[in-house]
Amino acid sequence: MSALTNCLKEEAAAILAAAQRLSTAQVEGALALLERCANQRAKLVITGVGKSGIVARKIAATFSSIGLMALYLNPLDALHGDLGVVAPEDVCLLLSNSGETSELLEVLPHLKRRGNSLIALVGRVESSLARGSDVVLEASVDREVCPLNLAPTASTAVAMAIGDALAAIWMERRGISPADFALNHPAGSLGKQLTLTAADLMVPIKNLHPLGPTNLLPDVIGGLTRDGIGSIWVEDPEAVGKLLGLITDGDLRRALRDHGAESWATLKASDLMTSDPITIEGNLLAVRAMEHMERNHRKAISVLPVVSSVSEGAKLLGLLRLHDLVRAGLT
């Protein structure tokens, strides 16, 4: 067994031991404060120094990503003006392995004076920081993974794991859904799937040039070339903005193949268009639009007309290309 594997096992064992040491009452107390924090639309302010500060930043980022407003506060900066970001209803989570970090002990009375609820995540439950807090979460370890038993390794892993566990339980109890999660992760794959609509990714109608049904072949070729998206829409001459049909590059090629060259001069847009194209409403999720394209069995679809709702007249809003979906990272 490699030395690396041994180190990983030691850290895993430290996390397991910490789980067995944690007081159920204290954990429930911490979760109750987090719940109150969310209900009051207050903040979770997390602070720590050194490696504990790095862990604090990560925990703050995790809670922010799942919908509880959280921020990291450098305790030294707090003593020099940044304490102004802390409101009385905010909950403060203080991280320190020793529980005697001077910077935290110095800011502690100022937080208490403001009436903040305090959670200490510490390695020593009898420490000054623990005694001054409302809730204490024990994150002690028997030894660090470091061969000198000095560098914060197992202790930071335990603190991080406890922070992650609090976030996971809070998510479960708040009923955070994938859609809720996606709102804070719009750039991620899940976020895009659950937030981007067809209207967000389409080429809008203002950038498109329609044809009438009587436009001849040169107009069709010119329109396809001008817009450069591989398709052009045909507008109903009796209803502005109403989609009468759609002509794609493929439609043009098939029409030229099926009609003799002698008849090309008389071909009109109505002869080339697909008069019943599959359409989607603009508020449909883009990932569902992709499913429409992939599941259609009549012919390959690379462009979908996006329309308004029937109640709004089902007017064309734009054209959605498979290229746009791929570029958005939905494939």
Contacts in CASP RR format, 6 or more apart in sequence:
PFRMAT RR
TARGET T0000
AUTHOR 0000-0000-0000
METHOD contacts of the structure
MODEL  1
MSALTNCLKEEAAAILAAAQRLSTAQVEGALALLERCANQRAKLVITGVG
KSGIVARKIAATFSSIGLMALYLNPLDALHGDLGVVAPEDVCLLLSNSGE
TSELLEVLPHLKRRGNSLIALVGRVESSLARGSDVVLEASVDREVCPLNL
APTASTAVAMAIGDALAAIWMERRGISPADFALNHPAGSLGKQLTLTAAD
LMVPIKNLHPLGPTNLLPDVIGGLTRDGIGSIWVEDPEAVGKLLGLITDG
DLRRALRDHGAESWATLKASDLMTSDPITIEGNLLAVRAMEHMERNHRKA
ISVLPVVSSVSEGAKLLGLLRLHDLVRAGLT
7 145 0 8 1.000
7 153 0 8 1.000
10 145 0 8 1.000
10 154 0 8 1.000
11 145 0 8 1.000
11 153 0 8 1.000
11 154 0 8 1.000
11 157 0 8 1.000
14 141 0 8 1.000
14 142 0 8 1.000
14 145 0 8 1.000
14 154 0 8 1.000
14 155 0 8 1.000
14 157 0 8 1.000
14 158 0 8 1.000
15 157 0 8 1.000
15 158 0 8 1.000
15 161 0 8 1.000
17 141 0 8 1.000
17 142 0 8 1.000
18 138 0 8 1.000
18 139 0 8 1.000
18 140 0 8 1.000
18 141 0 8 1.000
18 158 0 8 1.000
18 161 0 8 1.000
18 162 0 8 1.000
21 138 0 8 1.000
21 140 0 8 1.000
22 137 0 8 1.000
22 138 0 8 1.000
22 162 0 8 1.000
23 136 0 8 1.000
23 138 0 8 1.000
26 135 0 8 1.000
26 136 0 8 1.000
26 137 0 8 1.000
26 138 0 8 1.000
27 137 0 8 1.000
27 166 0 8 1.000
29 135 0 8 1.000
30 119 0 8 1.000
30 135 0 8 1.000
30 137 0 8 1.000
30 166 0 8 1.000
31 166 0 8 1.000
31 169 0 8 1.000
31 170 0 8 1.000
31 173 0 8 1.000
33 91 0 8 1.000
33 117 0 8 1.000
33 119 0 8 1.000
33 134 0 8 1.000
33 135 0 8 1.000
34 44 0 8 1.000
34 68 0 8 1.000
34 91 0 8 1.000
34 166 0 8 1.000
34 170 0 8 1.000
35 170 0 8 1.000
35 173 0 8 1.000
35 174 0 8 1.000
36 42 0 8 1.000
36 91 0 8 1.000
36 117 0 8 1.000
37 43 0 8 1.000
37 44 0 8 1.000
37 68 0 8 1.000
37 89 0 8 1.000
37 90 0 8 1.000
37 91 0 8 1.000
38 67 0 8 1.000
38 68 0 8 1.000
38 170 0 8 1.000
38 174 0 8 1.000
40 89 0 8 1.000
41 69 0 8 1.000
42 69 0 8 1.000
42 87 0 8 1.000
42 89 0 8 1.000
42 90 0 8 1.000
42 91 0 8 1.000
43 69 0 8 1.000
43 70 0 8 1.000
43 71 0 8 1.000
43 85 0 8 1.000
43 86 0 8 1.000
43 87 0 8 1.000
43 90 0 8 1.000
43 91 0 8 1.000
44 60 0 8 1.000
44 63 0 8 1.000
44 68 0 8 1.000
44 69 0 8 1.000
44 70 0 8 1.000
44 71 0 8 1.000
44 90 0 8 1.000
44 91 0 8 1.000
44 92 0 8 1.000
44 93 0 8 1.000
45 70 0 8 1.000
45 71 0 8 1.000
45 73 0 8 1.000
45 85 0 8 1.000
45 86 0 8 1.000
45 90 0 8 1.000
45 91 0 8 1.000
45 92 0 8 1.000
45 93 0 8 1.000
45 116 0 8 1.000
46 56 0 8 1.000
46 57 0 8 1.000
46 59 0 8 1.000
46 60 0 8 1.000
46 63 0 8 1.000
46 70 0 8 1.000
46 71 0 8 1.000
46 72 0 8 1.000
46 73 0 8 1.000
46 92 0 8 1.000
46 93 0 8 1.000
46 94 0 8 1.000
46 95 0 8 1.000
47 53 0 8 1.000
47 56 0 8 1.000
47 72 0 8 1.000
47 73 0 8 1.000
47 74 0 8 1.000
47 75 0 8 1.000
47 78 0 8 1.000
47 92 0 8 1.000
47 93 0 8 1.000
47 94 0 8 1.000
47 95 0 8 1.000
47 104 0 8 1.000
47 107 0 8 1.000
48 55 0 8 1.000
48 56 0 8 1.000
48 74 0 8 1.000
48 75 0 8 1.000
48 94 0 8 1.000
48 95 0 8 1.000
48 96 0 8 1.000
48 101 0 8 1.000
48 103 0 8 1.000
48 104 0 8 1.000
49 75 0 8 1.000
49 76 0 8 1.000
49 96 0 8 1.000
49 101 0 8 1.000
49 103 0 8 1.000
49 104 0 8 1.000
51 152 0 8 1.000
51 156 0 8 1.000
52 95 0 8 1.000
52 96 0 8 1.000
52 97 0 8 1.000
52 101 0 8 1.000
52 152 0 8 1.000
52 156 0 8 1.000
52 159 0 8 1.000
53 72 0 8 1.000
53 95 0 8 1.000
54 156 0 8 1.000
55 95 0 8 1.000
55 156 0 8 1.000
55 159 0 8 1.000
55 160 0 8 1.000
56 72 0 8 1.000
56 93 0 8 1.000
56 95 0 8 1.000
57 72 0 8 1.000
58 160 0 8 1.000
59 70 0 8 1.000
59 93 0 8 1.000
59 95 0 8 1.000
59 160 0 8 1.000
59 163 0 8 1.000
59 164 0 8 1.000
59 166 0 8 1.000
59 167 0 8 1.000
60 70 0 8 1.000
60 71 0 8 1.000
60 72 0 8 1.000
61 70 0 8 1.000
62 70 0 8 1.000
62 163 0 8 1.000
62 164 0 8 1.000
62 167 0 8 1.000
63 69 0 8 1.000
63 70 0 8 1.000
63 167 0 8 1.000
63 170 0 8 1.000
64 70 0 8 1.000
64 71 0 8 1.000
64 184 0 8 1.000
65 181 0 8 1.000
65 184 0 8 1.000
65 185 0 8 1.000
66 167 0 8 1.000
66 170 0 8 1.000
66 171 0 8 1.000
66 176 0 8 1.000
66 180 0 8 1.000
66 181 0 8 1.000
66 184 0 8 1.000
67 176 0 8 1.000
67 180 0 8 1.000
67 184 0 8 1.000
68 170 0 8 1.000
71 85 0 8 1.000
73 82 0 8 1.000
73 83 0 8 1.000
73 85 0 8 1.000
73 86 0 8 1.000
74 82 0 8 1.000
75 101 0 8 1.000
75 103 0 8 1.000
75 104 0 8 1.000
75 106 0 8 1.000
75 107 0 8 1.000
76 103 0 8 1.000
78 86 0 8 1.000
78 107 0 8 1.000
78 110 0 8 1.000
79 103 0 8 1.000
79 106 0 8 1.000
79 107 0 8 1.000
79 110 0 8 1.000
83 107 0 8 1.000
83 110 0 8 1.000
86 92 0 8 1.000
86 111 0 8 1.000
86 114 0 8 1.000
86 116 0 8 1.000
88 114 0 8 1.000
88 115 0 8 1.000
88 116 0 8 1.000
90 116 0 8 1.000
91 116 0 8 1.000
91 117 0 8 1.000
91 118 0 8 1.000
91 119 0 8 1.000
92 111 0 8 1.000
92 116 0 8 1.000
92 117 0 8 1.000
92 118 0 8 1.000
92 119 0 8 1.000
93 119 0 8 1.000
93 121 0 8 1.000
94 104 0 8 1.000
94 108 0 8 1.000
94 118 0 8 1.000
94 119 0 8 1.000
94 120 0 8 1.000
94 121 0 8 1.000
94 122 0 8 1.000
94 129 0 8 1.000
94 133 0 8 1.000
95 121 0 8 1.000
95 122 0 8 1.000
95 159 0 8 1.000
96 104 0 8 1.000
96 120 0 8 1.000
96 121 0 8 1.000
96 122 0 8 1.000
96 123 0 8 1.000
96 127 0 8 1.000
96 129 0 8 1.000
97 122 0 8 1.000
97 123 0 8 1.000
97 124 0 8 1.000
97 139 0 8 1.000
97 152 0 8 1.000
97 155 0 8 1.000
97 156 0 8 1.000
97 159 0 8 1.000
98 122 0 8 1.000
98 123 0 8 1.000
98 124 0 8 1.000
98 127 0 8 1.000
99 120 0 8 1.000
99 122 0 8 1.000
99 123 0 8 1.000
99 124 0 8 1.000
99 127 0 8 1.000
99 128 0 8 1.000
99 129 0 8 1.000
99 130 0 8 1.000
100 124 0 8 1.000
100 127 0 8 1.000
100 128 0 8 1.000
100 129 0 8 1.000
101 129 0 8 1.000
104 129 0 8 1.000
105 128 0 8 1.000
105 129 0 8 1.000
108 118 0 8 1.000
108 129 0 8 1.000
108 132 0 8 1.000
111 118 0 8 1.000
112 118 0 8 1.000
112 132 0 8 1.000
117 134 0 8 1.000
117 135 0 8 1.000
118 132 0 8 1.000
118 133 0 8 1.000
118 134 0 8 1.000
118 135 0 8 1.000
119 133 0 8 1.000
119 134 0 8 1.000
119 135 0 8 1.000
119 136 0 8 1.000
119 137 0 8 1.000
120 127 0 8 1.000
120 129 0 8 1.000
120 130 0 8 1.000
120 132 0 8 1.000
120 133 0 8 1.000
120 135 0 8 1.000
120 136 0 8 1.000
120 137 0 8 1.000
121 137 0 8 1.000
121 139 0 8 1.000
121 159 0 8 1.000
121 162 0 8 1.000
121 163 0 8 1.000
122 129 0 8 1.000
122 130 0 8 1.000
122 136 0 8 1.000
122 137 0 8 1.000
122 138 0 8 1.000
122 139 0 8 1.000
122 140 0 8 1.000
123 138 0 8 1.000
123 139 0 8 1.000
123 140 0 8 1.000
123 141 0 8 1.000
123 155 0 8 1.000
124 130 0 8 1.000
124 140 0 8 1.000
125 136 0 8 1.000
125 138 0 8 1.000
125 140 0 8 1.000
130 136 0 8 1.000
137 162 0 8 1.000
139 155 0 8 1.000
139 158 0 8 1.000
139 159 0 8 1.000
139 162 0 8 1.000
140 155 0 8 1.000
140 158 0 8 1.000
141 154 0 8 1.000
141 155 0 8 1.000
141 158 0 8 1.000
143 149 0 8 1.000
143 154 0 8 1.000
144 150 0 8 1.000
144 151 0 8 1.000
144 152 0 8 1.000
144 153 0 8 1.000
144 154 0 8 1.000
144 155 0 8 1.000
145 153 0 8 1.000
145 154 0 8 1.000
146 152 0 8 1.000
146 153 0 8 1.000
178 190 0 8 1.000
178 194 0 8 1.000
179 194 0 8 1.000
181 190 0 8 1.000
181 191 0 8 1.000
182 190 0 8 1.000
182 191 0 8 1.000
182 193 0 8 1.000
182 194 0 8 1.000
182 195 0 8 1.000
183 191 0 8 1.000
183 195 0 8 1.000
185 191 0 8 1.000
186 192 0 8 1.000
186 195 0 8 1.000
189 329 0 8 1.000
189 330 0 8 1.000
192 286 0 8 1.000
192 287 0 8 1.000
192 328 0 8 1.000
192 329 0 8 1.000
192 330 0 8 1.000
193 285 0 8 1.000
193 286 0 8 1.000
193 287 0 8 1.000
193 330 0 8 1.000
194 285 0 8 1.000
196 285 0 8 1.000
196 286 0 8 1.000
196 287 0 8 1.000
196 328 0 8 1.000
196 330 0 8 1.000
197 282 0 8 1.000
197 283 0 8 1.000
197 284 0 8 1.000
197 285 0 8 1.000
197 286 0 8 1.000
198 280 0 8 1.000
198 281 0 8 1.000
198 282 0 8 1.000
198 283 0 8 1.000
198 284 0 8 1.000
198 285 0 8 1.000
198 286 0 8 1.000
198 289 0 8 1.000
198 304 0 8 1.000
198 306 0 8 1.000
198 320 0 8 1.000
199 282 0 8 1.000
199 283 0 8 1.000
199 306 0 8 1.000
199 317 0 8 1.000
200 286 0 8 1.000
201 286 0 8 1.000
201 320 0 8 1.000
201 324 0 8 1.000
201 325 0 8 1.000
201 328 0 8 1.000
202 282 0 8 1.000
202 306 0 8 1.000
202 317 0 8 1.000
202 318 0 8 1.000
202 319 0 8 1.000
202 320 0 8 1.000
202 324 0 8 1.000
203 227 0 8 1.000
203 229 0 8 1.000
203 318 0 8 1.000
203 319 0 8 1.000
203 320 0 8 1.000
203 321 0 8 1.000
203 324 0 8 1.000
204 317 0 8 1.000
204 318 0 8 1.000
205 241 0 8 1.000
205 316 0 8 1.000
205 317 0 8 1.000
205 318 0 8 1.000
207 227 0 8 1.000
208 227 0 8 1.000
208 229 0 8 1.000
208 232 0 8 1.000
208 233 0 8 1.000
208 318 0 8 1.000
208 319 0 8 1.000
209 223 0 8 1.000
209 226 0 8 1.000
209 227 0 8 1.000
209 232 0 8 1.000
210 232 0 8 1.000
210 233 0 8 1.000
210 234 0 8 1.000
210 235 0 8 1.000
210 241 0 8 1.000
211 219 0 8 1.000
211 220 0 8 1.000
211 223 0 8 1.000
211 232 0 8 1.000
211 233 0 8 1.000
211 234 0 8 1.000
211 235 0 8 1.000
211 247 0 8 1.000
211 269 0 8 1.000
212 234 0 8 1.000
212 235 0 8 1.000
212 237 0 8 1.000
212 244 0 8 1.000
212 269 0 8 1.000
213 234 0 8 1.000
213 237 0 8 1.000
213 244 0 8 1.000
213 268 0 8 1.000
213 269 0 8 1.000
213 270 0 8 1.000
213 273 0 8 1.000
214 268 0 8 1.000
214 269 0 8 1.000
214 270 0 8 1.000
215 234 0 8 1.000
215 268 0 8 1.000
215 269 0 8 1.000
216 265 0 8 1.000
216 266 0 8 1.000
216 267 0 8 1.000
216 268 0 8 1.000
216 269 0 8 1.000
217 264 0 8 1.000
217 265 0 8 1.000
217 267 0 8 1.000
217 268 0 8 1.000
217 272 0 8 1.000
219 269 0 8 1.000
220 232 0 8 1.000
220 247 0 8 1.000
220 252 0 8 1.000
220 267 0 8 1.000
220 269 0 8 1.000
220 272 0 8 1.000
221 252 0 8 1.000
223 232 0 8 1.000
224 230 0 8 1.000
224 231 0 8 1.000
224 232 0 8 1.000
224 247 0 8 1.000
224 249 0 8 1.000
224 252 0 8 1.000
229 303 0 8 1.000
229 319 0 8 1.000
229 321 0 8 1.000
230 248 0 8 1.000
230 249 0 8 1.000
230 302 0 8 1.000
230 303 0 8 1.000
230 321 0 8 1.000
231 246 0 8 1.000
231 247 0 8 1.000
231 248 0 8 1.000
231 249 0 8 1.000
231 303 0 8 1.000
231 319 0 8 1.000
231 321 0 8 1.000
232 246 0 8 1.000
232 247 0 8 1.000
233 243 0 8 1.000
233 245 0 8 1.000
233 246 0 8 1.000
233 247 0 8 1.000
233 305 0 8 1.000
233 316 0 8 1.000
233 319 0 8 1.000
234 243 0 8 1.000
234 244 0 8 1.000
234 245 0 8 1.000
234 246 0 8 1.000
234 247 0 8 1.000
234 269 0 8 1.000
234 270 0 8 1.000
234 273 0 8 1.000
235 241 0 8 1.000
235 242 0 8 1.000
235 243 0 8 1.000
235 244 0 8 1.000
235 316 0 8 1.000
236 242 0 8 1.000
236 243 0 8 1.000
236 244 0 8 1.000
241 315 0 8 1.000
241 316 0 8 1.000
242 313 0 8 1.000
242 314 0 8 1.000
242 315 0 8 1.000
242 316 0 8 1.000
243 277 0 8 1.000
243 279 0 8 1.000
243 305 0 8 1.000
243 307 0 8 1.000
243 314 0 8 1.000
243 315 0 8 1.000
243 316 0 8 1.000
244 270 0 8 1.000
244 273 0 8 1.000
244 275 0 8 1.000
245 273 0 8 1.000
245 274 0 8 1.000
245 275 0 8 1.000
245 276 0 8 1.000
245 277 0 8 1.000
246 273 0 8 1.000
246 274 0 8 1.000
246 277 0 8 1.000
246 303 0 8 1.000
246 305 0 8 1.000
247 269 0 8 1.000
247 272 0 8 1.000
247 273 0 8 1.000
247 274 0 8 1.000
248 274 0 8 1.000
248 302 0 8 1.000
248 303 0 8 1.000
251 272 0 8 1.000
251 273 0 8 1.000
251 274 0 8 1.000
252 272 0 8 1.000
255 267 0 8 1.000
255 271 0 8 1.000
255 272 0 8 1.000
256 264 0 8 1.000
259 267 0 8 1.000
259 271 0 8 1.000
277 304 0 8 1.000
277 305 0 8 1.000
278 292 0 8 1.000
278 296 0 8 1.000
278 301 0 8 1.000
278 304 0 8 1.000
278 305 0 8 1.000
279 304 0 8 1.000
279 305 0 8 1.000
279 306 0 8 1.000
279 307 0 8 1.000
279 314 0 8 1.000
280 288 0 8 1.000
280 289 0 8 1.000
280 292 0 8 1.000
280 304 0 8 1.000
280 305 0 8 1.000
280 306 0 8 1.000
280 307 0 8 1.000
280 320 0 8 1.000
281 306 0 8 1.000
281 307 0 8 1.000
281 308 0 8 1.000
281 309 0 8 1.000
282 306 0 8 1.000
282 307 0 8 1.000
282 308 0 8 1.000
282 317 0 8 1.000
283 309 0 8 1.000
286 320 0 8 1.000
286 325 0 8 1.000
286 328 0 8 1.000
286 330 0 8 1.000
287 330 0 8 1.000
289 304 0 8 1.000
289 320 0 8 1.000
289 325 0 8 1.000
290 322 0 8 1.000
290 325 0 8 1.000
290 330 0 8 1.000
290 331 0 8 1.000
292 301 0 8 1.000
292 304 0 8 1.000
293 301 0 8 1.000
293 302 0 8 1.000
293 304 0 8 1.000
293 322 0 8 1.000
293 325 0 8 1.000
301 322 0 8 1.000
302 321 0 8 1.000
302 322 0 8 1.000
302 323 0 8 1.000
303 319 0 8 1.000
303 320 0 8 1.000
303 321 0 8 1.000
303 322 0 8 1.000
304 319 0 8 1.000
304 320 0 8 1.000
305 316 0 8 1.000
305 318 0 8 1.000
305 319 0 8 1.000
305 320 0 8 1.000
306 316 0 8 1.000
306 317 0 8 1.000
306 318 0 8 1.000
306 319 0 8 1.000
306 320 0 8 1.000
307 314 0 8 1.000
307 315 0 8 1.000
307 316 0 8 1.000
307 317 0 8 1.000
308 314 0 8 1.000
308 315 0 8 1.000
308 317 0 8 1.000
325 331 0 8 1.000
END
